[in-house]
């Protein structure tokens, strides 16, 4: 390769004097900086670029590199036990949802009113006594996700806390890039903030993405500390996580069997 091919090529110079460099030459320069024993300042001086800008390129390149195969996955896939293994009967699996009052006739609603027109808090009472406070305005979406929590579905827990300013688009991209999963798949993706007092549930209901926020006022979510690739939870344990109960600290009483003498 000649010296001209190794130089940093300028693709465009703006009116303000800011230069745009060719992507291939930038990648070659960044790759050269990652070689052991190479001085970034010296290469920046040789190619006529600011050293801080070159370090920014290196940092961006390192951030976009894929994680090594030995690292833990970003999500914990959760398998819910089948209906035959549940303690709750089908009759008891019905959740009661207290929703804000609205007109029974849908045709009487204003035509310009969007689906998420009333982002009010929704109180949900589950059959095991757990009470949720959800912040979402789509009645159908809330009914769907509460019903889904009692059925057989795939649930993924994000291992690390996220920036809770992330919305639907950012979380969908996070699912696709870190887990290599299709965010449109029939599954629920759960995210937690750094304080572990807020949780976001993202899922696709065949008509669009739904994002549900739950906030604990007096407690924190206890994220599973297990190291397995797949964590199997019962529906009851999933509700415990939503209610801030540490499922790893819950110990079932041993079952003892007695024989009648005589």
C-alpha atoms as a printed R data frame, in Angstrom:
    type eleno elety resid chain resno       x       y      z
1   ATOM     1    CA   UNK     A     1   0.000   0.000  0.000
2   ATOM     2    CA   UNK     A     2   1.370   3.393 -0.987
3   ATOM     3    CA   UNK     A     3   1.723   6.401  1.303
4   ATOM     4    CA   UNK     A     4  -1.139   8.171 -0.503
5   ATOM     5    CA   UNK     A     5  -3.498   5.317  0.350
6   ATOM     6    CA   UNK     A     6  -2.556   5.562  4.033
7   ATOM     7    CA   UNK     A     7  -3.221   9.297  4.280
8   ATOM     8    CA   UNK     A     8  -6.398  10.678  5.800
9   ATOM     9    CA   UNK     A     9  -8.478  11.829  2.860
10  ATOM    10    CA   UNK     A    10 -10.762  14.870  3.069
11  ATOM    11    CA   UNK     A    11 -14.136  14.219  1.454
12  ATOM    12    CA   UNK     A    12 -15.740  17.643  1.926
13  ATOM    13    CA   UNK     A    13 -14.913  21.048  3.405
14  ATOM    14    CA   UNK     A    14 -17.846  23.081  4.698
15  ATOM    15    CA   UNK     A    15 -18.299  26.832  4.624
16  ATOM    16    CA   UNK     A    16 -17.219  27.042  8.244
17  ATOM    17    CA   UNK     A    17 -13.979  25.247  7.405
18  ATOM    18    CA   UNK     A    18 -15.037  21.987  9.016
19  ATOM    19    CA   UNK     A    19 -13.673  19.001  7.130
20  ATOM    20    CA   UNK     A    20 -15.431  15.719  6.394
21  ATOM    21    CA   UNK     A    21 -13.115  12.741  6.043
22  ATOM    22    CA   UNK     A    22 -13.476   9.599  4.009
23  ATOM    23    CA   UNK     A    23 -14.818   6.741  6.123
24  ATOM    24    CA   UNK     A    24 -12.343   4.148  4.861
25  ATOM    25    CA   UNK     A    25  -9.325   6.329  5.595
26  ATOM    26    CA   UNK     A    26 -10.700   7.124  9.061
27  ATOM    27    CA   UNK     A    27 -11.035   3.421  9.810
28  ATOM    28    CA   UNK     A    28  -7.471   2.776  8.672
29  ATOM    29    CA   UNK     A    29  -6.181   5.585 10.885
30  ATOM    30    CA   UNK     A    30  -8.146   4.365 13.921
31  ATOM    31    CA   UNK     A    31  -6.910   0.813 13.330
32  ATOM    32    CA   UNK     A    32  -3.345   2.110 13.202
33  ATOM    33    CA   UNK     A    33  -3.848   3.929 16.521
34  ATOM    34    CA   UNK     A    34  -4.990   0.684 18.167
35  ATOM    35    CA   UNK     A    35  -1.687  -1.004 17.369
36  ATOM    36    CA   UNK     A    36   0.489  -1.591 20.471
37  ATOM    37    CA   UNK     A    37   3.135   1.037 21.141
38  ATOM    38    CA   UNK     A    38   1.659   3.599 18.736
39  ATOM    39    CA   UNK     A    39   1.480   7.265 19.770
40  ATOM    40    CA   UNK     A    40  -1.911   8.796 19.000
41  ATOM    41    CA   UNK     A    41  -0.499  12.316 19.116
42  ATOM    42    CA   UNK     A    42   2.230  11.460 16.608
43  ATOM    43    CA   UNK     A    43  -0.230   9.909 14.145
44  ATOM    44    CA   UNK     A    44  -2.561  12.881 14.544
45  ATOM    45    CA   UNK     A    45   0.311  15.249 13.740
46  ATOM    46    CA   UNK     A    46   1.372  13.206 10.715
47  ATOM    47    CA   UNK     A    47  -2.161  13.158  9.275
48  ATOM    48    CA   UNK     A    48  -2.946  16.790 10.076
49  ATOM    49    CA   UNK     A    49  -5.853  16.112 12.411
50  ATOM    50    CA   UNK     A    50  -6.513  17.263 15.960
51  ATOM    51    CA   UNK     A    51  -5.391  14.735 18.563
52  ATOM    52    CA   UNK     A    52  -8.563  15.144 20.642
53  ATOM    53    CA   UNK     A    53 -10.693  14.507 17.554
54  ATOM    54    CA   UNK     A    54  -8.694  11.375 16.800
55  ATOM    55    CA   UNK     A    55  -9.169  10.128 20.367
56  ATOM    56    CA   UNK     A    56 -12.906  10.761 19.957
57  ATOM    57    CA   UNK     A    57 -12.905   8.558 16.851
58  ATOM    58    CA   UNK     A    58 -11.067   5.832 18.756
59  ATOM    59    CA   UNK     A    59 -13.537   6.014 21.645
60  ATOM    60    CA   UNK     A    60 -16.499   5.832 19.270
61  ATOM    61    CA   UNK     A    61 -14.931   2.888 17.457
62  ATOM    62    CA   UNK     A    62 -14.376   1.029 20.734
63  ATOM    63    CA   UNK     A    63 -17.954   1.705 21.861
64  ATOM    64    CA   UNK     A    64 -19.449   0.300 18.665
65  ATOM    65    CA   UNK     A    65 -17.404  -2.880 18.762
66  ATOM    66    CA   UNK     A    66 -19.385  -5.990 19.612
67  ATOM    67    CA   UNK     A    67 -19.029  -7.607 23.021
68  ATOM    68    CA   UNK     A    68 -16.730 -10.651 23.261
69  ATOM    69    CA   UNK     A    69 -18.482 -14.042 23.172
70  ATOM    70    CA   UNK     A    70 -17.361 -14.803 26.748
71  ATOM    71    CA   UNK     A    71 -19.239 -11.836 28.221
72  ATOM    72    CA   UNK     A    72 -22.661 -12.254 29.755
73  ATOM    73    CA   UNK     A    73 -25.652 -11.447 27.564
74  ATOM    74    CA   UNK     A    74 -27.433  -8.179 28.183
75  ATOM    75    CA   UNK     A    75 -30.782  -9.897 28.697
76  ATOM    76    CA   UNK     A    76 -31.850 -12.779 30.910
77  ATOM    77    CA   UNK     A    77 -34.364 -14.955 29.050
78  ATOM    78    CA   UNK     A    78 -37.130 -16.083 31.392
79  ATOM    79    CA   UNK     A    79 -39.247 -19.180 30.871
80  ATOM    80    CA   UNK     A    80 -42.566 -19.254 32.675
81  ATOM    81    CA   UNK     A    81 -43.792 -22.603 33.924
82  ATOM    82    CA   UNK     A    82 -46.739 -24.217 32.188
83  ATOM    83    CA   UNK     A    83 -50.306 -23.974 33.321
84  ATOM    84    CA   UNK     A    84 -50.173 -27.453 34.855
85  ATOM    85    CA   UNK     A    85 -47.445 -26.304 37.245
86  ATOM    86    CA   UNK     A    86 -49.196 -23.187 38.455
87  ATOM    87    CA   UNK     A    87 -50.665 -22.928 41.902
88  ATOM    88    CA   UNK     A    88 -53.395 -20.561 40.759
89  ATOM    89    CA   UNK     A    89 -56.398 -21.926 38.932
90  ATOM    90    CA   UNK     A    90 -57.683 -20.475 35.691
91  ATOM    91    CA   UNK     A    91 -60.528 -18.834 37.573
92  ATOM    92    CA   UNK     A    92 -58.162 -17.083 39.970
93  ATOM    93    CA   UNK     A    93 -55.885 -15.889 37.179
94  ATOM    94    CA   UNK     A    94 -58.252 -13.098 36.181
95  ATOM    95    CA   UNK     A    95 -56.919  -9.672 37.140
96  ATOM    96    CA   UNK     A    96 -59.132  -6.797 38.181
97  ATOM    97    CA   UNK     A    97 -58.281  -3.470 36.552
98  ATOM    98    CA   UNK     A    98 -59.587  -0.152 37.867
99  ATOM    99    CA   UNK     A    99 -59.573   2.268 34.938
100 ATOM   100    CA   UNK     A   100 -60.589   5.923 34.655
101 ATOM   101    CA   UNK     A   101 -64.207   6.454 33.702
102 ATOM   102    CA   UNK     A   102 -64.987   7.073 30.049
103 ATOM   103    CA   UNK     A   103 -67.968   7.076 27.748
104 ATOM   104    CA   UNK     A   104 -69.263   3.591 26.934
105 ATOM   105    CA   UNK     A   105 -70.044   4.598 23.356
106 ATOM   106    CA   UNK     A   106 -66.765   4.820 21.465
107 ATOM   107    CA   UNK     A   107 -68.429   6.721 18.687
108 ATOM   108    CA   UNK     A   108 -69.042   9.641 21.040
109 ATOM   109    CA   UNK     A   109 -65.321  10.217 21.561
110 ATOM   110    CA   UNK     A   110 -63.752  13.068 19.574
111 ATOM   111    CA   UNK     A   111 -62.302  11.898 16.284
112 ATOM   112    CA   UNK     A   112 -59.045  13.735 16.870
113 ATOM   113    CA   UNK     A   113 -58.391  12.080 20.231
114 ATOM   114    CA   UNK     A   114 -55.311   9.818 20.037
115 ATOM   115    CA   UNK     A   115 -55.095   6.365 21.597
116 ATOM   116    CA   UNK     A   116 -52.841   7.625 24.442
117 ATOM   117    CA   UNK     A   117 -54.975  10.669 25.196
118 ATOM   118    CA   UNK     A   118 -55.134  10.246 29.007
119 ATOM   119    CA   UNK     A   119 -51.780   9.219 30.501
120 ATOM   120    CA   UNK     A   120 -53.307   8.677 33.947
121 ATOM   121    CA   UNK     A   121 -52.208   6.186 36.566
122 ATOM   122    CA   UNK     A   122 -54.043   2.884 36.473
123 ATOM   123    CA   UNK     A   123 -54.448   0.755 39.596
124 ATOM   124    CA   UNK     A   124 -54.333  -2.983 38.931
125 ATOM   125    CA   UNK     A   125 -55.232  -5.667 41.484
126 ATOM   126    CA   UNK     A   126 -53.795  -9.100 40.723
127 ATOM   127    CA   UNK     A   127 -55.315 -12.318 42.097
128 ATOM   128    CA   UNK     A   128 -52.375 -12.945 44.449
129 ATOM   129    CA   UNK     A   129 -52.930  -9.634 46.231
130 ATOM   130    CA   UNK     A   130 -50.291  -7.635 44.355
131 ATOM   131    CA   UNK     A   131 -51.378  -4.108 43.462
132 ATOM   132    CA   UNK     A   132 -49.695  -2.296 40.593
133 ATOM   133    CA   UNK     A   133 -49.677   1.402 39.748
134 ATOM   134    CA   UNK     A   134 -49.183   1.720 36.003
135 ATOM   135    CA   UNK     A   135 -48.801   4.936 34.026
136 ATOM   136    CA   UNK     A   136 -50.292   4.499 30.572
137 ATOM   137    CA   UNK     A   137 -53.322   5.801 28.738
138 ATOM   138    CA   UNK     A   138 -54.187   2.932 26.382
139 ATOM   139    CA   UNK     A   139 -56.895   0.870 28.066
140 ATOM   140    CA   UNK     A   140 -56.658  -1.994 25.572
141 ATOM   141    CA   UNK     A   141 -52.867  -2.142 25.924
142 ATOM   142    CA   UNK     A   142 -53.033  -2.276 29.716
143 ATOM   143    CA   UNK     A   143 -55.643  -5.011 29.602
144 ATOM   144    CA   UNK     A   144 -53.479  -6.964 27.166
145 ATOM   145    CA   UNK     A   145 -50.311  -6.796 29.246
146 ATOM   146    CA   UNK     A   146 -52.039  -7.673 32.515
147 ATOM   147    CA   UNK     A   147 -53.593 -10.669 30.798
148 ATOM   148    CA   UNK     A   148 -50.270 -11.620 29.271
149 ATOM   149    CA   UNK     A   149 -48.591 -11.753 32.671
150 ATOM   150    CA   UNK     A   150 -50.877 -14.633 33.570
151 ATOM   151    CA   UNK     A   151 -50.345 -16.633 30.364
152 ATOM   152    CA   UNK     A   152 -47.435 -18.552 28.910
153 ATOM   153    CA   UNK     A   153 -45.131 -16.023 27.273
154 ATOM   154    CA   UNK     A   154 -41.430 -15.266 26.943
155 ATOM   155    CA   UNK     A   155 -40.035 -12.599 29.263
156 ATOM   156    CA   UNK     A   156 -36.549 -11.051 29.051
157 ATOM   157    CA   UNK     A   157 -34.993  -9.089 31.916
158 ATOM   158    CA   UNK     A   158 -32.266  -6.606 30.998
159 ATOM   159    CA   UNK     A   159 -29.267  -7.318 33.239
160 ATOM   160    CA   UNK     A   160 -27.933  -3.778 33.598
161 ATOM   161    CA   UNK     A   161 -29.857  -0.575 34.450
162 ATOM   162    CA   UNK     A   162 -30.675   1.749 31.574
163 ATOM   163    CA   UNK     A   163 -31.090   5.469 31.059
164 ATOM   164    CA   UNK     A   164 -34.779   5.901 31.839
165 ATOM   165    CA   UNK     A   165 -35.115   8.753 29.377
166 ATOM   166    CA   UNK     A   166 -35.143   6.080 26.662
167 ATOM   167    CA   UNK     A   167 -38.460   5.741 24.877
168 ATOM   168    CA   UNK     A   168 -40.022   3.080 22.698
169 ATOM   169    CA   UNK     A   169 -37.670   3.560 19.746
170 ATOM   170    CA   UNK     A   170 -34.512   3.526 21.879
171 ATOM   171    CA   UNK     A   171 -35.591   0.435 23.799
172 ATOM   172    CA   UNK     A   172 -36.554  -1.401 20.608
173 ATOM   173    CA   UNK     A   173 -33.098  -0.669 19.181
174 ATOM   174    CA   UNK     A   174 -31.538  -1.859 22.457
175 ATOM   175    CA   UNK     A   175 -33.405  -5.158 22.188
176 ATOM   176    CA   UNK     A   176 -32.287  -5.622 18.595
177 ATOM   177    CA   UNK     A   177 -28.622  -4.703 19.076
178 ATOM   178    CA   UNK     A   178 -27.719  -6.117 22.492
179 ATOM   179    CA   UNK     A   179 -29.832  -9.264 22.396
180 ATOM   180    CA   UNK     A   180 -29.990  -9.811 18.629
181 ATOM   181    CA   UNK     A   181 -33.727 -10.385 19.007
182 ATOM   182    CA   UNK     A   182 -36.648  -9.151 16.984
183 ATOM   183    CA   UNK     A   183 -38.501  -6.556 19.109
184 ATOM   184    CA   UNK     A   184 -41.678  -7.490 17.219
185 ATOM   185    CA   UNK     A   185 -41.586 -11.006 18.654
186 ATOM   186    CA   UNK     A   186 -44.398 -11.956 21.091
187 ATOM   187    CA   UNK     A   187 -42.425 -11.298 24.262
188 ATOM   188    CA   UNK     A   188 -42.160  -8.788 27.099
189 ATOM   189    CA   UNK     A   189 -38.878  -6.930 27.667
190 ATOM   190    CA   UNK     A   190 -38.317  -5.528 31.173
191 ATOM   191    CA   UNK     A   191 -35.910  -2.688 32.003
192 ATOM   192    CA   UNK     A   192 -34.935  -1.143 35.336
193 ATOM   193    CA   UNK     A   193 -33.329   2.176 36.280
194 ATOM   194    CA   UNK     A   194 -30.205   2.632 38.431
195 ATOM   195    CA   UNK     A   195 -32.169   3.238 41.632
196 ATOM   196    CA   UNK     A   196 -34.230   0.102 40.970
197 ATOM   197    CA   UNK     A   197 -37.435   1.941 41.821
198 ATOM   198    CA   UNK     A   198 -38.832   2.123 38.291
199 ATOM   199    CA   UNK     A   199 -39.450  -0.541 35.685
200 ATOM   200    CA   UNK     A   200 -40.436  -0.313 32.032
201 ATOM   201    CA   UNK     A   201 -42.169  -3.128 30.168
202 ATOM   202    CA   UNK     A   202 -42.011  -3.092 26.373
203 ATOM   203    CA   UNK     A   203 -43.997  -5.388 24.097
204 ATOM   204    CA   UNK     A   204 -45.627  -5.454 20.657
205 ATOM   205    CA   UNK     A   205 -49.357  -6.166 20.471
206 ATOM   206    CA   UNK     A   206 -49.657  -6.662 16.668
207 ATOM   207    CA   UNK     A   207 -50.807  -3.079 16.151
208 ATOM   208    CA   UNK     A   208 -47.925  -1.164 17.712
209 ATOM   209    CA   UNK     A   209 -45.445  -1.002 20.556
210 ATOM   210    CA   UNK     A   210 -46.716  -0.530 24.108
211 ATOM   211    CA   UNK     A   211 -44.531   0.878 26.889
212 ATOM   212    CA   UNK     A   212 -45.732   0.536 30.482
213 ATOM   213    CA   UNK     A   213 -44.048   2.256 33.418
214 ATOM   214    CA   UNK     A   214 -44.241   1.027 36.986
215 ATOM   215    CA   UNK     A   215 -42.865   3.081 39.877
216 ATOM   216    CA   UNK     A   216 -42.362   1.868 43.441
217 ATOM   217    CA   UNK     A   217 -42.840   4.604 46.033
218 ATOM   218    CA   UNK     A   218 -41.477   2.876 49.144
219 ATOM   219    CA   UNK     A   219 -39.375  -0.034 47.917
220 ATOM   220    CA   UNK     A   220 -37.068  -1.177 45.117
221 ATOM   221    CA   UNK     A   221 -37.152  -3.897 42.509
222 ATOM   222    CA   UNK     A   222 -35.031  -6.930 43.343
223 ATOM   223    CA   UNK     A   223 -33.452  -8.037 40.066
224 ATOM   224    CA   UNK     A   224 -32.465 -11.745 39.958
225 ATOM   225    CA   UNK     A   225 -28.789 -12.304 40.792
226 ATOM   226    CA   UNK     A   226 -28.623 -15.670 39.063
227 ATOM   227    CA   UNK     A   227 -25.862 -16.531 36.615
228 ATOM   228    CA   UNK     A   228 -27.759 -19.023 34.455
229 ATOM   229    CA   UNK     A   229 -28.349 -18.188 30.807
230 ATOM   230    CA   UNK     A   230 -32.065 -18.928 31.247
231 ATOM   231    CA   UNK     A   231 -33.992 -18.244 34.444
232 ATOM   232    CA   UNK     A   232 -37.260 -20.133 34.906
233 ATOM   233    CA   UNK     A   233 -39.876 -18.240 36.885
234 ATOM   234    CA   UNK     A   234 -43.417 -18.977 37.873
235 ATOM   235    CA   UNK     A   235 -46.123 -16.439 37.217
236 ATOM   236    CA   UNK     A   236 -46.204 -15.743 40.937
237 ATOM   237    CA   UNK     A   237 -42.458 -15.021 40.983
238 ATOM   238    CA   UNK     A   238 -42.848 -12.615 38.083
239 ATOM   239    CA   UNK     A   239 -45.459 -10.735 40.085
240 ATOM   240    CA   UNK     A   240 -43.057 -10.711 43.041
241 ATOM   241    CA   UNK     A   241 -40.442  -8.917 40.940
242 ATOM   242    CA   UNK     A   242 -43.039  -6.357 39.897
243 ATOM   243    CA   UNK     A   243 -43.905  -5.836 43.563
244 ATOM   244    CA   UNK     A   244 -40.270  -5.407 44.670
245 ATOM   245    CA   UNK     A   245 -39.850  -8.802 46.356
246 ATOM   246    CA   UNK     A   246 -36.447 -10.501 46.166
247 ATOM   247    CA   UNK     A   247 -37.232 -13.892 44.645
248 ATOM   248    CA   UNK     A   248 -33.759 -15.221 45.508
249 ATOM   249    CA   UNK     A   249 -34.478 -14.611 49.198
250 ATOM   250    CA   UNK     A   250 -37.791 -16.449 49.112
251 ATOM   251    CA   UNK     A   251 -37.337 -19.966 50.517
252 ATOM   252    CA   UNK     A   252 -40.137 -22.473 50.271
253 ATOM   253    CA   UNK     A   253 -40.945 -24.544 53.349
254 ATOM   254    CA   UNK     A   254 -39.821 -28.171 53.043
255 ATOM   255    CA   UNK     A   255 -42.550 -30.716 52.441
256 ATOM   256    CA   UNK     A   256 -42.498 -33.437 55.067
257 ATOM   257    CA   UNK     A   257 -44.222 -36.781 54.767
258 ATOM   258    CA   UNK     A   258 -45.460 -38.739 57.761
259 ATOM   259    CA   UNK     A   259 -46.524 -42.344 58.052
260 ATOM   260    CA   UNK     A   260 -49.291 -43.450 60.343
261 ATOM   261    CA   UNK     A   261 -48.045 -46.061 62.803
262 ATOM   262    CA   UNK     A   262 -50.037 -49.151 63.538
